[in-house]
């Protein structure tokens, strides 16, 4: 009989309890014991949901206070020396938090995207102490779960090869770093077996990327060593986010007891599985339910896939049915949503519904289709209703058909545009600005809640927002910023704000997912053709510009970021949806220009994260992603300056695409990357203007002027003064005013120092 499995569950709590508890701890308003009590409650609730859904293999050690890669760094004793930790001693929550956020004079670990998702992980560092097992967290997590769900508890570990490949500052060859930590994994497996674990899930998602022969040989060596001990649980080697591709045969030959495959994201695994078969001595964990999308599973089609797999394998035993990846990337429960039409909600499936779908599919496979006839019939009715629904917008379709190459092309080259822009804007050398957002206080959130509940009118709310903008503009002028922003007080989230105003989107009430640490977002859902019913930012930007003689940036989120940070409809290509969003934004850009806004920033922080995990597929993605940006930005006159912002990106491999975007100014995350990103621009002779972030907004530390002067000097040597802007590395929304204003004051002072030195 086929079993059911899950690979991971949302860990923020159904009401974001973890966010509130850990932020109280960071603010000194809660003790560590309070945070741990909240965390225990979240874990217990998660296990109960999975138990109630009938899941046979329930993950544990998938919970984290901040990030699972950071957890593994702590287990392996890879705590950089700057945090003052004694090797081998348990890592305190205070040290753990400092590694994540920075503390005293210790910079935080670098943060970057987890594969092609919108989740961020903390990058392990390999230039510090030698690995040493520190604490017993995975085993303790298993024991806690076993008390709750018995033998169903399955501990989850980040695999040793993936862990090292995703690190940085390697002082040895990758293989040597891996060999250093394998003995610790062997100890963990032995201890998990002694505690009663029958299976352990070891995640190696790097196997779905391009891997060379030497790396595949390393996987064989590592799993040979882990499998060699008889005192260990059975090993489920779990992959996700794509297909094994050319690594298929090597992975099938690994000496593990089971292999988990993503059968949703790309077709390759399903093709190889049905064509080549699967080892008879291994359990197949079949990821047939989408762990990254919110549209309900087509039960009939998916059950058909499972039936074909069983026919190929010749067995149901040794088959587990589960999601394509951890459910971390989904909201908790669609039943919490009450503000949308029932027909729309019927099409949606969040984490809890995915568990139900898994159990339904297993029942249908084990007992036959008649056992789930009611579910199949209801699903067929739902699909028919969806196909008949009015998801199409005639105006959008007509505009797409009428597009020409000229619509995605600036009228004049950059060298000519920049002279006109400089004459219009009159900015000094090393012009200073911010990325866009400013801190949103409790009062901001309270006023927004009062508006939603009807306790204040829209006019009262608008008047209050204008007062906040007035104060912010005055303070920016006082400290000497050259290009101002309005602060985005009216925006809850840089994508959600636009999704709430664009046709074709719906926004959720409780659809929170974790972005990093305590940062949660509510990705909007694209349910139909995208269009702009009315201007979205023009009134706000026009008001803000009227309050100052300095340039005021119009602030938009780019089409690719809106796409990548949303749950996208499945009946159109992502390229077509991106163009729909771009056309809506193009209208907004042109309206801003007409209203007198001379600088329009179109943020694309998510452009790189959308890259396919296989390099052979990159160019197709970059072609349509760049086209969408240019479609949004290219209608303006030469004197209107287009900015864009990117963060947490490795730019070397997409620098040609960044140049092809043809933005006049790009601001980038740089402060956590030790100027590594700048080299990408100089090596590729990037000719446009650049604002390399001079301080890390994700750290509570206030940067010193001298520190930023040194960063700017380094950037000047690399890029040249004529190309440089001065800015933080990201928006300031998540920081407090007590940190923001001293930091910006020091930043402006650093720019003035550079101007003085250059004069």
C-alpha positions in Angstrom: 0.0 0.0 0.0 1.2 3.5 -0.8 1.9 5.8 2.1 1.7 9.5 2.6 4.4 11.9 3.4 5.1 15.6 3.9 8.5 17.4 3.5 8.0 20.4 5.7 5.3 22.7 7.1 4.9 26.5 7.6 6.7 27.5 10.8 5.6 31.0 11.5 2.3 30.0 13.2 -1.2 30.3 11.9 -1.4 33.9 13.3 2.3 34.7 12.9 2.9 33.9 16.6 6.6 33.3 16.0 7.1 36.7 14.4 5.5 38.5 17.3 7.4 36.4 20.0 10.9 36.7 18.4 10.5 40.4 17.7 9.5 41.0 21.3 12.6 39.1 22.3 14.8 41.2 20.1 13.3 44.3 21.5 14.0 43.2 25.0 10.3 42.8 25.9 10.3 39.0 26.2 12.5 36.4 27.8 13.9 33.5 25.9 11.6 31.1 27.7 8.6 32.9 26.4 9.8 32.6 22.8 10.6 28.9 23.2 7.1 28.3 24.7 5.5 29.9 21.7 7.7 27.9 19.4 6.7 24.6 21.1 3.0 25.5 20.6 3.5 26.1 16.9 5.3 22.8 16.5 2.6 20.9 18.4 -0.1 22.5 16.3 1.7 21.7 13.1 2.1 18.0 14.0 -1.5 17.7 15.0 -2.7 19.1 11.7 -0.6 16.6 9.8 -1.7 13.8 12.1 -5.3 14.7 11.6 -4.8 14.7 7.8 -3.5 11.1 7.9 0.1 11.8 6.9 2.2 8.7 7.6 5.7 10.5 7.5 5.5 13.8 9.5 8.6 16.0 9.3 10.3 17.3 12.4 13.4 19.5 12.8 11.8 21.5 10.0 10.9 24.3 12.4 13.4 27.2 12.9 13.5 30.4 14.9 15.0 32.2 11.9 16.4 29.9 9.1 17.1 26.2 8.7 20.5 26.8 7.1 21.5 28.9 10.1 20.3 26.1 12.3 22.6 23.7 10.5 25.5 26.1 10.8 25.0 26.1 14.5 24.7 22.3 14.7 28.0 22.0 12.9 29.7 24.6 15.0 30.3 27.0 12.1 29.9 30.1 14.2 32.2 32.9 12.9 34.7 34.0 15.5 33.4 37.6 15.4 30.4 36.4 17.5 32.5 35.4 20.4 31.2 31.9 20.7 33.1 29.1 22.4 33.5 26.2 19.9 31.6 23.1 21.0 29.3 25.0 23.4 25.5 25.2 22.6 24.6 28.3 20.6 22.4 30.6 22.7 19.4 32.4 21.2 21.3 35.7 21.6 24.3 34.5 19.5 21.9 32.9 17.0 20.1 36.2 16.7 23.3 38.1 16.3 24.4 35.8 13.4 21.1 36.5 11.7 20.8 40.2 12.4 24.2 41.5 13.4 25.2 42.6 16.9 27.6 44.9 18.6 30.5 45.1 16.1 29.7 41.7 14.5 28.2 41.9 11.0 25.4 39.4 10.3 25.8 36.4 8.0 25.1 37.2 4.4 21.5 36.6 3.3 20.5 35.3 -0.2 17.7 33.6 -2.0 16.9 29.9 -1.5 17.2 28.6 -5.0 14.5 30.2 -7.2 12.0 31.0 -4.3 11.3 34.2 -2.4 12.7 32.7 0.8 16.0 33.9 2.0 18.6 31.8 3.8 21.7 32.8 5.8 24.9 31.8 4.0 27.2 29.5 6.0 30.8 30.7 6.3 33.8 28.3 6.0 36.6 30.6 7.0 36.2 30.3 10.7 36.5 27.5 13.3 36.7 23.9 12.2 33.4 22.1 12.2 32.5 20.5 15.6 29.2 19.1 16.7 27.4 21.7 18.8 24.4 20.8 20.7 21.8 18.1 20.0 19.0 20.1 18.3 18.0 17.6 15.6 17.7 14.7 18.1 15.9 16.8 20.6 13.4 17.9 17.9 12.8 14.3 17.0 12.2 13.2 20.6 9.7 16.1 21.0 7.9 15.1 17.8 7.9 11.4 18.7 6.0 12.3 21.9 3.4 13.9 19.8 3.0 11.7 16.7 4.9 8.5 17.6 6.7 6.6 14.8 5.4 8.9 12.1 8.0 11.5 13.1 10.7 11.9 10.4 13.6 14.1 11.2 14.7 16.5 8.4 18.3 17.5 7.8 19.9 19.8 5.2 22.2 17.5 3.2 26.0 17.9 3.7 26.8 18.5 0.0 24.0 21.1 -0.5 25.0 22.8 2.8 28.6 23.3 1.7 27.8 24.2 -1.9 25.5 27.0 -0.7 28.2 28.4 1.6 31.0 30.9 1.0 34.5 31.8 2.0 35.6 28.2 1.3 39.2 27.8 2.5 39.5 24.3 1.1 38.2 22.5 -2.0 34.4 21.9 -1.6 35.0 18.1 -1.2 37.3 18.7 1.8 34.8 20.9 3.5 32.1 18.2 2.9 34.4 15.5 4.3 35.0 17.5 7.4 31.3 17.5 8.3 30.4 14.0 7.2 31.5 12.5 10.6 29.1 14.9 12.4 26.3 13.7 10.1 27.2 10.1 11.0 27.0 10.9 14.7 23.6 12.6 14.2 22.2 9.6 12.3 23.4 7.2 15.0 21.8 9.3 17.7 18.6 9.6 15.8 18.5 5.8 15.3 19.1 5.3 19.0 16.3 7.7 19.8 14.0 5.5 17.6 13.9 7.2 14.2 13.1 4.7 11.4 13.7 7.2 8.6 15.6 10.5 8.2 14.9 12.9 5.3 18.1 14.4 4.0 17.5 17.3 1.6 19.8 17.7 -1.3 18.1 20.2 -3.6 21.4 21.0 -5.3 21.0 17.8 -7.3 18.4 19.5 -9.5 21.0 22.0 -10.6 23.7 21.5 -13.2 26.3 19.1 -11.5 29.6 18.0 -12.9 31.0 14.5 -12.7 33.2 15.3 -9.8 30.3 16.6 -7.7 28.3 13.5 -8.5 31.2 11.4 -7.4 31.2 13.4 -4.1 27.6 12.6 -3.6 28.4 8.9 -4.1 31.3 9.1 -1.6 29.3 11.0 1.0 26.2 8.8 0.9 28.4 5.7 0.8 29.9 6.8 4.1 26.5 7.7 5.6 25.0 4.4 4.5 27.9 2.3 5.7 26.8 2.3 9.3 24.2 -0.2 10.4 23.3 2.1 13.3 21.4 4.6 11.4 17.8 5.3 10.2 16.8 4.6 6.7 17.8 7.5 4.4 15.3 9.3 2.2 17.4 11.4 -0.1 15.0 14.3 -0.9 15.2 16.5 -4.0 12.9 19.3 -5.0 12.5 22.5 -7.2 13.2 20.6 -10.5 14.3 17.5 -12.3 17.5 15.5 -11.9 18.2 15.8 -15.6 21.6 14.3 -16.6 22.2 13.4 -12.9 19.4 10.8 -12.9 21.4 7.7 -13.3 24.0 8.8 -10.7 21.3 9.6 -8.2 19.5 6.4 -8.7 22.7 4.5 -8.0 23.3 6.2 -4.6 23.2 3.8 -1.6 20.2 5.3 0.0 16.9 3.7 1.0 14.6 6.1 -0.7 14.6 9.0 -3.2 12.2 11.9 -3.3 11.4 13.4 -6.7 9.6 16.7 -7.6 7.1 15.5 -10.2 5.4 18.9 -10.6 7.9 21.7 -11.2 9.4 20.5 -14.5 8.5 17.4 -16.7 11.9 15.8 -16.7 11.6 13.6 -13.6 8.2 12.2 -14.7 9.6 11.4 -18.1 12.7 9.6 -16.7 10.6 7.8 -14.1 8.1 6.4 -16.6 10.8 5.8 -19.2 13.7 4.4 -17.2 11.9 3.0 -14.2 13.0 3.2 -10.5 15.3 1.0 -8.4 13.3 -1.9 -6.9 15.3 -1.6 -3.6 14.3 2.0 -2.9 11.2 3.8 -1.8 9.9 6.5 -4.1 8.7 9.6 -2.5 6.5 11.0 -5.3 6.1 14.7 -5.1 2.8 15.1 -7.1 1.1 17.9 -5.2 2.5 21.4 -5.8 4.3 22.8 -2.8 4.8 26.2 -4.4 1.5 27.0 -6.1 -2.0 27.6 -4.6 -4.2 26.2 -7.3 -6.0 23.0 -6.3 -4.6 19.8 -7.5 -6.4 18.2 -10.5 -7.2 15.0 -8.6 -8.2 13.0 -11.7 -5.1 13.9 -13.7 -2.7 13.4 -10.7 -4.3 10.1 -9.8 -3.7 9.0 -13.4 0.0 9.9 -13.0 0.2 7.9 -9.9 -1.5 4.9 -11.6 1.0 5.1 -14.4 3.9 5.2 -11.9 2.5 2.1 -10.1 2.2 0.3 -13.5 5.8 1.1 -14.2 7.1 0.1 -10.8 4.9 -3.0 -10.5 4.2 -2.2 -6.9 2.4 0.2 -4.5 4.6 -0.9 -1.6 7.6 1.3 -1.5 5.7 4.3 -2.8 4.9 7.5 -0.8 2.7 10.3 -2.0 3.6 13.8 -1.0 4.2 17.4 -2.0 6.8 18.5 -4.6 8.7 20.4 -1.8 8.2 21.6 1.7 4.9 23.4 2.3 6.9 26.3 3.8 6.2 28.3 0.7 2.4 28.3 1.1 0.0 30.0 3.5 -1.6 27.9 6.2 -5.2 27.4 5.4 -7.5 28.7 2.7 -10.5 28.3 5.1 -9.2 31.4 7.0 -10.1 33.5 3.9 -13.6 35.0 4.0 -13.6 38.1 1.8 -13.6 36.5 -1.6 -16.2 34.8 -3.8 -16.7 31.1 -2.9 -16.0 30.1 -6.5 -12.6 31.7 -6.4 -11.7 30.2 -3.0 -12.8 26.8 -4.3 -9.9 26.9 -6.7 -7.3 27.5 -4.0 -5.3 25.1 -1.9 -2.9 26.2 0.9 -0.7 24.0 3.1 -3.6 22.3 5.0 -5.5 21.6 1.8 -2.4 20.1 0.3 -2.3 17.6 3.1 -5.9 16.7 2.5 -5.2 16.3 -1.3 -2.3 14.0 -0.5 -4.4 11.7 1.7 -7.2 11.7 -0.9 -4.9 10.7 -3.6 -3.4 7.9 -1.5 -6.9 6.6 -0.7 -7.8 6.6 -4.4 -4.6 4.8 -5.4 -4.9 2.2 -2.6 -8.6 1.6 -2.6 -9.6 2.5 -6.2 -11.2 5.5 -7.8 -14.7 4.7 -6.4 -13.4 5.2 -2.9 -12.9 8.9 -3.7 -15.7 9.3 -6.3 -17.3 12.2 -4.5 -14.0 14.1 -4.4 -13.3 13.4 -8.1 -16.8 14.5 -9.1 -16.6 17.7 -7.1 -13.2 18.4 -8.6 -14.5 18.0 -12.1 -17.3 20.4 -11.4 -14.8 22.9 -10.0 -12.5 22.6 -13.1 -15.5 23.1 -15.4 -16.5 26.2 -13.6 -13.0 27.6 -13.7 -12.8 27.1 -17.5 -16.1 29.0 -17.9 -15.2 31.8 -15.6 -14.4 35.3 -17.1 -10.7 35.5 -16.5 -10.0 37.4 -19.8 -9.9 41.2 -20.3 -10.4 42.3 -23.9 -8.4 45.4 -23.6 -5.3 43.6 -22.3 -5.5 41.0 -25.0 -5.9 43.7 -27.7 -2.8 45.6 -26.4 -0.7 42.4 -26.3 -1.6 41.7 -30.0 -0.6 45.2 -31.0 2.9 45.3 -29.4 5.9 46.0 -31.6 9.6 45.9 -30.9 9.7 49.7 -30.6 7.4 49.5 -27.6 10.3 48.0 -25.6 13.0 50.4 -26.8 14.1 53.8 -25.3 14.0 56.4 -28.0 17.6 57.6 -27.4 20.8 55.9 -26.2 22.0 56.2 -22.6 24.9 58.5 -23.4 22.5 61.1 -24.8 19.8 60.6 -22.2 22.2 61.0 -19.2 23.3 64.4 -20.3 19.8 65.6 -20.6 18.9 64.1 -17.2 21.9 65.7 -15.5 20.9 69.1 -16.9 17.4 68.7 -15.7 18.1 67.3 -12.2 21.2 69.4 -11.3 22.6 66.8 -8.8 26.0 67.0 -7.2 28.7 64.3 -7.4 27.9 61.3 -5.2 24.1 62.1 -5.2 22.4 60.7 -2.1 19.0 59.0 -2.0 17.2 56.0 -0.3 15.7 53.0 -1.9 12.1 54.0 -1.1 10.4 52.8 2.0 10.8 54.3 5.5 9.9 52.8 8.9 6.2 52.0 9.5 5.5 52.6 13.1 2.7 51.1 15.2 0.7 54.2 14.4 1.0 53.6 10.7 -0.4 50.0 11.1 -3.1 51.3 13.5 -4.3 53.9 11.1 -4.4 51.3 8.3 -6.4 49.0 10.6 -8.8 51.8 11.5 -9.4 52.5 7.8 -10.1 48.8 7.1 -12.6 48.6 10.0 -14.4 51.8 9.0 -13.5 53.7 12.1 -12.0 56.5 10.0 -12.9 57.6 6.5 -10.6 57.4 3.4 -10.3 61.2 3.5 -9.2 61.2 7.1 -6.7 58.4 6.3 -5.4 60.3 3.3 -4.9 63.5 5.4 -3.0 61.6 8.0 -0.7 59.9 5.3 0.0 63.3 3.9 1.1 64.6 7.3 3.5 61.6 7.6 4.9 62.5 4.1 5.3 66.1 5.1 7.3 65.2 8.1 9.4 62.7 6.2 10.2 65.2 3.4 11.2 67.8 5.9 13.5 65.4 7.7 15.1 64.3 4.4 15.8 67.9 3.5 17.2 68.6 6.9 19.9 65.9 6.7 20.8 66.8 3.2 19.5 64.0 1.0 19.6 65.0 -2.7 16.8 62.8 -4.2 13.8 62.3 -1.9 11.1 59.6 -1.6 7.6 59.9 -0.1 8.2 56.9 2.3 5.5 54.5 1.1 3.4 54.9 4.3 0.3 53.9 2.4 1.8 50.5 1.3 1.7 47.4 3.3 4.0 45.5 0.9 5.7 46.5 -2.3 3.8 43.8 -4.3 0.6 43.6 -2.4 0.0 47.4 -2.7 -0.1 47.1 -6.5 -1.9 43.8 -6.6 -4.8 45.3 -4.6 -5.3 48.0 -7.3 -4.6 46.0 -10.5 -7.4 44.0 -12.2 -6.7 40.3 -12.4 -5.3 40.0 -8.8 -6.8 39.0 -5.5 -5.1 39.7 -2.1 -5.6 37.4 0.9 -6.3 38.3 4.5 -4.3 35.6 6.1 -2.1 34.2 3.4 1.2 34.9 5.1 4.4 33.1 4.1 7.9 33.5 5.5 10.4 35.6 3.5 13.2 35.5 6.0 13.4 35.4 9.8 10.4 37.2 11.2 9.6 38.9 7.8 6.4 37.6 6.4 4.6 38.5 3.2 1.2 37.8 1.7 1.8 37.0 -2.0 -1.1 38.1 -4.1 -2.8 35.6 -6.5 -3.2 36.2 -10.2 -6.6 34.9 -11.2 -7.2 36.6 -14.6 -5.8 39.0 -17.2 -4.0 42.0 -15.6 -5.0 45.6 -16.3 -4.9 49.0 -14.6 -8.4 50.3 -13.8 -7.0 53.7 -12.6 -3.7 55.4 -11.6 -2.2 53.9 -8.5 0.6 56.2 -7.3 0.2 59.4 -9.3 -1.7 61.4 -6.7 0.7 60.5 -3.9 3.8 61.2 -5.9 2.5 64.5 -7.2 1.6 65.6 -3.7 5.0 64.7 -2.4 6.8 66.5 -5.2 4.7 69.6 -4.5 6.2 69.7 -1.0 9.9 70.0 -2.1 12.0 71.7 -4.7 14.3 68.6 -4.8 13.7 65.7 -7.1 11.1 63.2 -5.8 11.2 59.6 -7.1 8.1 57.9 -8.2 8.1 54.4 -6.8 6.9 51.3 -8.6 7.5 47.6 -8.3 8.6 46.0 -11.5 6.7 43.5 -13.6 9.0 40.5 -13.0 9.1 41.1 -9.3 5.3 41.3 -9.1 5.2 38.1 -11.1 7.8 36.2 -9.1 6.4 37.3 -5.7 2.8 36.3 -6.6 1.1 33.0 -7.1 0.6 32.9 -10.8 -2.2 31.5 -12.8 -1.4 28.2 -14.5 -3.2 28.5 -17.8 -0.8 31.1 -19.3 2.9 31.3 -19.7 4.8 33.4 -17.1 6.1 35.5 -20.0 2.6 36.5 -21.1 1.6 37.3 -17.6 4.7 39.4 -17.2 3.9 41.4 -20.3 0.3 42.0 -19.0 1.7 43.4 -15.8 4.3 45.5 -17.7 1.6 47.1 -19.8 -0.3 48.2 -16.7 2.9 49.6 -15.2 3.8 51.4 -18.5 0.6 53.4 -18.1 1.5 54.3 -14.6 5.0 55.4 -15.6 3.7 57.6 -18.3 1.1 59.2 -16.0 3.9 59.9 -13.5 6.0 61.6 -16.2 3.0 63.7 -17.3 2.5 64.8 -13.7 6.1 66.2 -13.6 7.9 63.3 -11.8 11.4 63.4 -13.3 12.7 60.1 -11.7 10.7 56.9 -11.7 12.2 53.9 -9.9 10.9 50.5 -11.0 12.3 47.9 -8.5 13.2 44.5 -9.7 14.7 42.7 -6.7 13.3 39.4 -7.8 14.6 39.4 -11.4 17.5 36.9 -10.7 15.6 34.6 -8.4 13.3 33.7 -11.3 16.2 32.1 -13.2 15.6 28.4 -14.0 17.9 26.2 -12.0 19.4 24.7 -15.2 21.6 27.1 -17.1 20.4 25.9 -20.5 17.0 27.5 -19.7 18.3 30.9 -18.5 18.4 32.8 -21.8 14.7 32.2 -22.6 13.8 33.5 -19.1 16.1 36.5 -19.3 14.8 37.4 -22.7 11.2 37.7 -21.6 12.0 39.2 -18.2 14.1 42.0 -19.7 11.5 42.6 -22.4 8.8 43.0 -19.7 11.0 45.6 -17.8 11.7 47.5 -21.0 8.0 47.4 -21.9 7.2 49.0 -18.6 9.9 51.6 -18.7 10.6 52.6 -22.4 7.7 54.9 -23.1 9.2 57.9 -21.3 11.1 60.9 -22.7 14.9 61.0 -22.6 15.0 63.5 -19.8 13.0 61.2 -17.5 15.4 59.1 -15.4 14.6 55.4 -14.9 16.0 53.8 -11.8 15.8 50.2 -10.7 16.8 48.3 -7.5 18.0 44.8 -7.0 19.1 43.0 -3.9 20.6 39.6 -2.9 21.7 38.9 -6.4 24.8 37.4 -7.9 25.2 39.7 -10.9 28.2 38.2 -12.8 26.0 35.6 -14.6 23.2 38.1 -15.6 25.2 41.3 -16.2 24.4 41.3 -19.9 20.7 41.1 -19.0 21.0 43.9 -16.5 22.6 46.1 -19.1 19.9 45.2 -21.6 17.3 46.5 -19.2 18.6 49.9 -20.1 17.8 51.5 -16.8 19.7 54.8 -16.2 20.5 54.1 -12.6 20.7 50.8 -10.7 21.0 50.5 -6.9 22.2 47.2 -5.6 22.6 45.3 -2.3 26.4 45.3 -1.7 27.0 45.8 2.0 26.9 42.1 3.0 28.9 41.0 -0.1 32.2 42.9 0.6 32.2 44.7 -2.8 32.1 41.3 -4.6 29.2 42.6 -6.7 31.1 45.7 -8.0 33.5 43.5 -9.9 30.7 42.1 -12.0 30.0 45.6 -13.3 33.6 46.6 -14.1 34.5 43.2 -15.6 31.6 43.6 -18.0 32.2 47.4 -18.7 28.8 48.4 -17.4 28.4 52.1 -18.4 25.3 53.3 -16.6 25.1 54.8 -13.1 25.2 52.6 -10.0 24.3 53.0 -6.3 26.1 50.2 -4.4 24.5 49.9 -1.0 26.8 51.5 1.6 25.3 49.9 4.7 23.2 46.9 5.6 19.6 47.8 6.5 18.9 44.3 7.8 21.2 44.9 10.7 20.3 47.1 13.7 23.8 48.5 13.8 24.3 52.2 13.0 27.1 52.4 10.4 29.9 54.9 11.1 30.7 57.6 8.6 34.2 56.4 8.2 33.0 52.9 7.4 30.9 54.2 4.6 33.6 56.6 3.3 35.8 53.5 2.9 33.1 51.7 1.0 32.7 54.6 -1.3 36.4 55.0 -1.9 36.5 51.3 -2.8 33.6 51.8 -5.1 35.2 54.9 -6.7 38.3 53.0 -7.4 36.3 50.2 -9.1 33.6 52.2 -10.8 34.7 55.8 -11.0 33.1 58.8 -9.2 31.0 59.9 -12.2 29.0 56.7 -12.1 28.3 56.5 -8.4 25.1 57.1 -6.3 25.1 56.8 -2.5 22.3 54.9 -0.9 21.5 52.1 1.7 21.3 48.6 0.3 17.6 48.2 0.6 14.4 49.8 1.8 14.1 51.0 5.4 10.6 49.8 6.2 11.6 47.1 8.7 14.0 49.3 10.7 13.2 51.8 13.4 13.6 55.6 13.2 16.1 55.5 16.0 18.4 53.5 13.6 17.4 55.0 10.3 18.1 58.7 10.9 21.6 58.4 12.4 22.5 56.0 9.7 21.3 58.3 6.9 22.9 61.3 8.5 26.2 59.4 8.6 25.7 58.3 5.0 25.2 61.9 3.8 28.3 63.0 5.7 30.2 60.2 3.9 29.1 61.5 0.5 30.1 65.1 1.4 33.5 63.8 2.5 34.0 62.2 -0.9 32.8 65.4 -2.7 35.2 67.5 -0.7 38.1 65.1 -1.4 37.3 65.2 -5.1 37.1 69.0 -5.3 
